[in-house]
């Protein structure tokens, strides 16, 4: 593991496993949180630096004028593993460059939380002092995605496009089960964070 200052806590989990809720709870508690999804959205917002690269690979079909049509791009990449890999090759170098910049900006902190869905898939776990995984079972993932408006088939497609949530949980240092109330999972992740800070505060 690469030593780092600050110490990096990797926060990951499968789609609809409650990771964003945990990330928000940590941020509200005062933790320094770097959100890879937010970075990705900024890179693909209007005039974002990723847009010319995406247009060059995927063409005008995933754009409305100069604006990325996220729904069309999402439908494409979740249905086609090769297209998904192509998009990842475009986005990951840009995302990790910004993550590194934000980690450097928090050099005075004991810890920084990096909220990263594809943490294991990208090998970022090797940079983490600990990895925490949000977890619910696949049935609950499917239910939550359908509540967001996806069909059962679309929900299963998105779940199957990722490393299984159970595998992420098995590899993590700590697992936060988010199948209960928001209050319970919030309290659990804050307890983990406070214990981590106590452990490393005298280094």
LINRAHU-V826258 format. One record per backbone hydrogen bond with DSSP energy under -0.5 kcal/mol. CO is the residue of the C=O (numbers start at 1). NH is the residue of the N-H. E is the energy in kcal/mol with one decimal. If there is no record, write none. Layout:
co=CO nh=NH e=E
co=CO nh=NH e=E
This chain:
co=7 nh=9 e=-0.6
co=7 nh=112 e=-2.4
co=8 nh=10 e=-0.6
co=8 nh=129 e=-2.5
co=8 nh=130 e=-1.3
co=9 nh=11 e=-0.6
co=9 nh=114 e=-2.9
co=10 nh=12 e=-0.5
co=10 nh=132 e=-3.4
co=11 nh=116 e=-2.5
co=12 nh=134 e=-2.7
co=14 nh=17 e=-1.6
co=18 nh=22 e=-1.8
co=19 nh=23 e=-2.6
co=20 nh=24 e=-2.4
co=21 nh=25 e=-2.2
co=22 nh=26 e=-2.3
co=23 nh=27 e=-2.3
co=24 nh=28 e=-2.6
co=25 nh=29 e=-1.6
co=26 nh=30 e=-0.6
co=26 nh=31 e=-2.6
co=27 nh=30 e=-1.2
co=31 nh=33 e=-0.7
co=32 nh=113 e=-3.3
co=33 nh=35 e=-0.6
co=34 nh=36 e=-0.7
co=34 nh=115 e=-3.0
co=35 nh=39 e=-2.0
co=36 nh=40 e=-2.5
co=37 nh=41 e=-2.4
co=38 nh=42 e=-2.2
co=39 nh=43 e=-2.3
co=40 nh=44 e=-1.3
co=42 nh=45 e=-0.8
co=43 nh=50 e=-1.9
co=43 nh=51 e=-0.6
co=45 nh=48 e=-2.9
co=48 nh=51 e=-1.3
co=50 nh=54 e=-2.3
co=51 nh=55 e=-2.8
co=52 nh=56 e=-2.0
co=53 nh=57 e=-1.4
co=54 nh=58 e=-3.1
co=55 nh=59 e=-2.1
co=59 nh=62 e=-0.9
co=60 nh=63 e=-2.1
co=62 nh=69 e=-3.1
co=63 nh=65 e=-0.5
co=64 nh=67 e=-1.8
co=67 nh=64 e=-3.2
co=68 nh=70 e=-1.1
co=69 nh=73 e=-2.3
co=70 nh=74 e=-2.7
co=71 nh=75 e=-2.3
co=72 nh=76 e=-1.8
co=73 nh=77 e=-2.6
co=74 nh=78 e=-2.2
co=75 nh=79 e=-0.8
co=76 nh=80 e=-0.9
co=80 nh=84 e=-2.2
co=81 nh=85 e=-2.4
co=82 nh=86 e=-2.2
co=83 nh=87 e=-2.4
co=84 nh=88 e=-2.4
co=85 nh=89 e=-2.2
co=86 nh=90 e=-1.4
co=87 nh=91 e=-2.8
co=88 nh=92 e=-2.8
co=90 nh=94 e=-0.6
co=91 nh=95 e=-2.7
co=92 nh=96 e=-2.8
co=93 nh=97 e=-1.6
co=94 nh=98 e=-1.6
co=95 nh=99 e=-2.5
co=96 nh=100 e=-2.4
co=97 nh=101 e=-1.7
co=98 nh=102 e=-2.4
co=99 nh=103 e=-2.6
co=100 nh=104 e=-2.3
co=101 nh=105 e=-1.5
co=102 nh=106 e=-0.7
co=103 nh=106 e=-1.2
co=104 nh=107 e=-1.3
co=106 nh=109 e=-2.2
co=110 nh=7 e=-2.6
co=112 nh=9 e=-2.7
co=112 nh=114 e=-0.5
co=113 nh=34 e=-3.4
co=113 nh=115 e=-0.7
co=114 nh=11 e=-2.6
co=114 nh=116 e=-0.9
co=115 nh=36 e=-2.5
co=116 nh=119 e=-1.2
co=118 nh=122 e=-1.8
co=119 nh=124 e=-1.7
co=119 nh=125 e=-0.8
co=120 nh=123 e=-1.0
co=123 nh=126 e=-1.4
co=124 nh=127 e=-2.1
co=125 nh=128 e=-1.4
co=126 nh=2 e=-1.3
co=130 nh=10 e=-2.8
co=131 nh=173 e=-1.9
co=131 nh=174 e=-1.7
co=132 nh=12 e=-2.7
co=133 nh=176 e=-2.9
co=134 nh=14 e=-0.6
co=135 nh=178 e=-2.0
co=137 nh=141 e=-2.3
co=138 nh=142 e=-2.6
co=139 nh=143 e=-2.2
co=140 nh=144 e=-2.6
co=141 nh=145 e=-2.4
co=142 nh=146 e=-2.3
co=143 nh=147 e=-1.8
co=144 nh=148 e=-0.8
co=145 nh=148 e=-0.5
co=145 nh=150 e=-1.8
co=146 nh=149 e=-1.4
co=151 nh=155 e=-2.7
co=152 nh=156 e=-2.5
co=153 nh=157 e=-2.2
co=154 nh=158 e=-2.1
co=155 nh=159 e=-2.2
co=156 nh=160 e=-2.7
co=157 nh=161 e=-0.9
co=159 nh=162 e=-1.3
co=164 nh=167 e=-0.5
co=164 nh=168 e=-2.0
co=165 nh=169 e=-2.4
co=166 nh=170 e=-2.2
co=167 nh=171 e=-1.6
co=168 nh=172 e=-1.2
co=174 nh=133 e=-2.5
co=175 nh=177 e=-0.6
co=176 nh=135 e=-2.2
co=176 nh=178 e=-0.6
co=181 nh=185 e=-2.0
co=182 nh=186 e=-2.5
co=183 nh=187 e=-2.3
co=184 nh=188 e=-2.0
co=185 nh=189 e=-2.2
co=186 nh=190 e=-1.9
co=187 nh=191 e=-2.0
co=188 nh=192 e=-1.9
co=189 nh=193 e=-2.2
co=190 nh=194 e=-2.7
co=191 nh=195 e=-2.1
co=192 nh=196 e=-2.2
co=193 nh=197 e=-2.5
co=194 nh=198 e=-2.2
co=195 nh=199 e=-2.0
co=196 nh=200 e=-1.7
co=197 nh=201 e=-1.2
co=200 nh=203 e=-1.4
